[in-house]
């Protein structure tokens, strides 16, 4: 049973080491190339994806009372896929049965299953890439990374963090207490890892794998069984994931129902019933704060790990590489049409303009530079479509239209020509306006003039503190301003990127190095993946006895 | 500033090592003897205690709008002590000011202050012992241990756990991402520890130091400032503690207000206002579930770590040392008159009796053995008073009287002759009765007959699962029963002690080895001291920049 652990041990060790040093590391190549994934990987992935369409997705032995599925790709494709599903009651009952076995497994057996599943998922990254394209409306390159290797990185990170914590203290001890001249008291002690129970992973539409894997793998690694509740429009990537996990479990003679899929349809969502079930003890949630608040107030004594609404800002106070800055921001703003939890929304620039290597630039000139860089980036329709992807939710288009009248338009939103698309709108608003003070999810960028650079930092950081923010970016040449911003965003709990140019973007959060979300502002109460994210998913319970006077009890959960 | 850290480094290293191996370790001798604490320590402690009485307790520079204090010792002594105090608003404001400095300290400077304070508190253990005697009504030997070295152990444990977690990942990294044939992307990253804010430690009447130190030291170690709210009848031990911490802080040029005392009086308690203050971000609470529920529902977004009500059980199914078992249980039941969160309350014995090394014993004979052992233990009035201490809350006497009519009395409660006292009552009740199914705090023991040994285990474990339990004890000679009990109590989240005899008791929980409270049943949501207890008290926030392109920002919180 620990054969899988031994086989994948290097993977775990690499992750554990990287998570300590926070240096760059990944076992899963992010480039969708045959060089890494095999000559035929690209075609195989396409074929595998096509073969799935129009059928009932197979999940061997999964509870099935009916089939559901109404996924429509934002790219226009009707997936015509259905999935086996069942009532919350049935799923919970199946999860409870599986818990009796899965929870009692050795740590190494559990780790082996999860590491092996990640390795197999990695080999399927082209298929998962296509599934993610049509679930999220992302371009292929991004969907491959976010649904494939980057999500797998985050899954592995969670497994490694759990392993570190599960093995941090001895599971057996001889405790010998001196008694002066008398014989010492000698106890034997043994600790059992007791998982919480059933965990619910609530997936989102935009990053079904990337946002679900941390909670899913952390809960499984700590011995809980998991019900994966995908967004009704983004089922396939998680169905594939659940399928792989179930297959490895089955091969190991473990209950496949340790991981279940709660597929549903937009009109008949199963989330609320699963959240409210008293058997649900852990919930991982990514989505709006509105539903997040509902989850928190209806989840009883379940622990809720949430990533929610926020407003990410960029503060521009100066740069010694104006073109580099504009190009970098252009990509950050255009990428997936601002539909990332890490996408910048507000750009603060002093009303008097800023100094750059190209001379002084007025407020309008700064945004003209950024708008020009976006135009250039998206000049080629195919590239534009690949970068911007599509707009996954039609409501986003309404929000965009509404924002057009919020102020002076500095860049009009256009279309890529493929699917339901929208390129970044840039609209200048006053600091006293209100629209930019809440999340305006999608390709909407607010340009905000401030009296000074200090005020720009102050306003952006204060908004992060109040409304939440996952990322922040600063462009500055003045060390004093960099210090000020570092302090302000630190207190606001937003990770800050300074003077990024070239092929690295504020939107990007690298597993094993960047903690994604700090937990220190309203954008989320959990951080991927810190110790708090895994340590609360299980408990230790002891049995102790005078040494030699009792035969060691059978391991309490075995 | 790290001189204190270097001086006390061995203490920290010892704790870190012990917490991994869970073997016996303590730097603080538990025997109240001049051999360990110095020839004159005993007398010095008595003198120091007497010198405090009838005066206003000095806390240099502590916010003071008025003096409060109505502590009455359960032993009869009027302490006539008052303490400087102030409104919640004033205390919070002072705590916030201190936070600006304390939170920005280096980890090592913080650790140095806390380790030094623990060492100084240890030297004051005789004084703290006397203060604890009169706060709690415990006998001196117990008060010395529980208020002194054992509490200091728990404080050190929390400091070490925090240190391990704070230093678990690098605070700086060079992140170099390969870009194929192109130059790699190289970022510098830096993480700042961001504490949550103000922490509130709500002390209890019975173990003011032991139960307060873990939260107090964990919050301080992770950079939060703390307001200590003692029980109005048990202020002195925590006032001494706060005084020592403030003195070390002052000597180090750090704000003494990093630790504040919120002393109050029974009729005008300050707890509720402090719990409800939005500035309060962490709460450590020990007490009843009734007030615990109030705290949870009124604490906003503050994290609450709680130890609450529970029902601890003993299951007797057989023994090969009947006298040893009876003597061991007698001490566990008599110690501090059952006023420990770890004291057994229910004793389950099969109705058909059990096998022992003295032959078969009927249900009544088992309890006759225990009752006899209690009588023998308490035969000497002075020893009886030392072991039983006093009844700290008069309501406990009412509860005891009420329990007398619950069933057939197997041992009458008596008095020790000193103070408000009560020795253990043993009353036989039916499993269908109700009184034993909730916590009946104090010297009340319910004897419950079950159909079988298996049913005894089942009923006790089920009650632990439903109503909470911190400890459980089993006496058995049958390996199958031991296995069954180990499994049942593990699932119920109660630490189980098997076949204890001699000088080690189910009530005892040793720092660095036993996790006190599992967090896996209603008796508490936190475990002393696991990683979850410390990891949630702070967050990490990053700033990153292209290597070489930005001068390293001044540490974000400095």
Interface residues (C-beta under 8 A of the other chain):
Chain A: X19 X20 X21 X22 X23 X24 X31 X165 X168 X169 X170 X173 X174 X175 X176 X177 X178 X179 X180 X185 X187 X189 X191 X192 X194 X196 X479 X482 X483 X485 X486 X487 X489 X490 X491 X493 X494 X495 X496 X497 X498 X499 X500 X501 X502 X503 X504 X510 X513 X514 X515 X518 X519 X520 X527 X530 X531 X532 X535 X536 X539 X540 X541 X542 X543 X544 X545 X546 X549 X550 X551 X553 X554 X556 X557
Chain B: X19 X20 X21 X22 X23 X24 X31 X165 X168 X169 X170 X173 X174 X175 X176 X177 X178 X179 X180 X185 X187 X189 X191 X192 X194 X196 X479 X482 X483 X485 X486 X487 X489 X490 X491 X493 X494 X495 X496 X497 X498 X499 X500 X501 X502 X503 X504 X510 X513 X514 X515 X518 X519 X520 X527 X530 X531 X532 X535 X536 X539 X540 X541 X542 X543 X544 X545 X546 X549 X550 X551 X553 X554 X556 X557
